[in-house]
Amino acid sequence: MDPEPNLQIDDSFLVAQCNEHGLATIKPSDSNASVPKTQFALAYTGLLFAVFLYYLDSTIISPAFPFILADLGKETLLPWLGLYMLTSAPFGILYGKFSTVFPKKYVFLFALTVFLIGSMICAVAQSMEVLIFGRALAGVGGGGFLPLSFIIIADMTTLQDRSKYNSILGSAMGLGSILGPLLGGTFSDRLNWRWCFWINIPIGLISFAFIMTNLKISTTQENVLAKLRNVDVLGALTLLITLLAFNIPILLGGTTWAWDSAQVITLFVLSVLGGLVFLWIEFRVASDPIIPPAIFKVRWITASIALSFCMGAVMNSYLFYFSLLLEFIFEFSAVKTGEINVISCGTYVVFTVVSGAILAKRGHYISFFIVGPILWAISIIWVANFTKDTDMGQIVGSLLFLGTAGGLMITTRISAMQLHVPTHFLPICQGIVSCCFAVGANVAISITGTILNNLLVIKTNDSAELHTAIDMLIKEGFQVTVSQYITLAKTFQKLLQSSGSEETLFSAALIQLKSGWNDAFKYAYMSNLAYLVGILLLVPVIWPKRKEAKNEA
């Protein structure tokens, strides 16, 4: 394989890419790099705040679940709070398209307004149904923050500086994801779970004010009404329905609905049919398709889609089940779990900035996609073998590996993509990769959870005391199974506190449940290695070609 050339991408390379793939020639350097420094800094800060809020909101609610249930009830509706991620995924693509029709500034402000309205609804909700609606609405708005931020940064900066600003934006992503559980636990324990949503309002309003008053992006004087008439409304609706039909069973399958239930099967079939109809609309019907078929002629776009899916899958599944391990086996509080995760956040931020600086200065990126998966695989195997006796040093060490690997790759995929994708296609590409990142997260969390539940049943099949205790609970009216391990463990703990005659039985049952879960976790967690293999398999696809270096000369 050829050694990587020292990439210093200039405009001629992007124009050459357009010509090579039979695309319309564009002028990629038409950016607003001359924006005054103070004005740029404030607008950029507004983008950082918004991206931070989106990722904060994706994790802050999990420690608050017990408090929400105590206040609003209806435990069966709890999984539907995941609609935040489900609605944000398809709208990432749609916002990318809208930014080519309307001024990007006002598209972003619209998304931020919708997010804040959704957050306010959640903060004042008096029923689980209203809370779910607020979460879904917040996802509709929040889904535009990341793709629109990358699009706006591409307009405000030169190619030489872009990776530097993208890397700082990536740091805001990591900071929000990691601080979410810490803040959620703190608010729920010491204030009220509603502060998990009230916190969005002041930060969101500051973001709105900064962007409204300081974001100045020149726009072409084109007829918006003419563009609107060509908007692919049918394709947009089909895409939205298809992604929701695919993601809802991923969210609820194996928990609220059985995998072989009529609901799951019907929705999966509907998603396949919807996907076929969407492709037909995009290729045969739409005059201005949501996803132009021509973009797939550029290898970096298809590679970025696959990379985003794999990274979204491994990052979110890792963090979700790592936190669950700390709380279920180590019995750490949500606050302590959040404090521990800050370690990976700090490392992630450092290496995101370092990788961005290297990419900006030398154009180098390929080794990050080789070293990163290897470090991440070490961390996964390490964590998979944790037991309740594992010391804090090993927990910290595994998080350092995670933060390093994530920092090298997560934002680099965006900056590297921007070097290779024709500028005309950047808005829609940003939307697609953001959508795939979210879809990957939903898929991986569901798959890992299904593997974990199935293995837990197998691992506890011979646990006599556990099954005796479950039978006793069922006779007393408790609806519990081994797969409902969190509810079951809490039930055992409450019964142990009462110090009844069955104390020894419930104590043994709890030990068997946690031992079986720990054994099942080992293999379920290592299923995440498949996504890292996928990233490594994509390395030859994204390896810089020598002809690209010639185009740059």
Steps between C-alpha positions, in 0.01 A plus 500: 500500500636841407631718779278794584592820317531814705156640426467875467162513331425808292206609291634347177474155654128538575432635153692206353286264709185655354632460146617144564156388616299688242362747751427867462810709543477708814707763671599349835691797628194721518516520878468784746850464638530881534242523780627728784662298780266608780192442288629160389587400859152584630322323213725199541434496876127494425550192284707333774228561758232350276702187418586461870128517588402240241747244632434596862130435445568157354652371827383727782163334538612142576586557870165676542285202394417382857404853602286549188319173563440592864347829387315408178463121518425281193821295491386326179539830312856560622676363184310753290713777650758375248299680229748786548764307307250350254362834381842664490641241256284564191486874557878518477468423128205734453677795661796440272265536204316801646832683538534497120157666461481750787771716665699270730480744789121489512484124449722463806294746705183314403653170618612664825153646559333161451752342738433760770122463466538123537722550807245732663222247439713233670578728794134569578354162397239362738464163328727248333322552167576873503862432597537257209355757259743763629794264455395420144465872418838580655651230278345659191685822581818355645555274202608803298764637738800289405459483119409868478795596721745316276337657194520852647862452611583390144354831378683712757849348479762403247587138428830552681331603828182295481625185673615707799154644557333166428714337767388751763141435395571129549619580851161656574338174383709294741458744785121493469482120477721439801369778728138398435483215755693703757268801475190282469585314819588821685182681396279201581659438840532857622245708308235348275509289183336788312831689520632250245291699252495847659878518457448510122310828510764753615782333302276471194396866520865608520573286195203656319612855582862437395400346168224750427723803550838376379456232234540672164513265202462638152224331301445479128218708363286214380125468486403315819146442374637332189717278718205417724295384204774249422539373856461124514209496747398144408854375547534682833178349639594154375846528656355615831246216516759242392756596764238513775361162393851356523604667826185448709530118509875541561410709805216285632593152373591253772353725771155642439444274198639153434728477197259260331191710580267624228594864576873446452464289186249740345717805563813334363312395185364853469851643531629274219210593273544867593868482414423357156236767435742770614769380259247495216395858580860623519614327180190531284256761627651795690638791301706613801537185716567511874798268444639556147605160356814661356655540845567128518744532211743657750661220699558717806126560540409131511800434724395783734150355527639161604757657735232709669274200552782293652627783722153593620438134578818430696513833685143493629484129575833522685393791719146374563599153622817618672289731715254217560789277613618760750152546644383137498815306594713762679187661651625851429249783512407683182700801624813293565462329162485841336808614691695195381392556140647851514839328465417378150352840419820683589713259299256519209517880494882502506540252214220658297693827506833325433366303201335815363825694528695225320241484224502879461879525490602188307181370339565168674208286616531138388702369794225619737262246343755223558624582849156607626316169445791305650500710819121481516507120462746475790266710713195287411676171579632651822155619616333174393710316759419733790352348816385653827856456630660708222689794647455865409834515321379257233175694457695822448745329263223366277343846478832655399518257208139582406554876513815476291337282233183709480695825489709377209205393284158646579550853369785413264253311278314829440808714439653240267170466313492876443839477333377250243130572438398767244376805687168489317421173676629585847165608653317181410804286585519654848135415552542142380802422716332652808193285433714187459685575825167511687360192324818309582458591866142372509587176321806418712336568836208278401718217366730499803197506730338207319820294520535591868141398584520170314834407657374600844218249471751229403754593769236492777318192377646284780472763774258321731462770765444769237216312330347404834500866603346606167225238537423633849478856367269399215267326750493825698394694190835636382542489122875437472731287287876454482511735199362779720819482703502859626143485633564151637818606682327801657213276612744260667677791670173639639402158631840458662456831681184364662710212648230236454532126540608464135797734543755228422307395188476852358862573582613187311263582213644851468855364495408247230323765293800736505748218438300379200467855370875559531571180303248593231634855482846376404387350170227754424744788546759347270241497221596867460831386352313434175458875441872559550575230244268688265704819549826318426350345186421852377861618532593391142198694370599827669874458444624810313571430133808630326292656224338720765842632596563585132170685483612713792830603339 
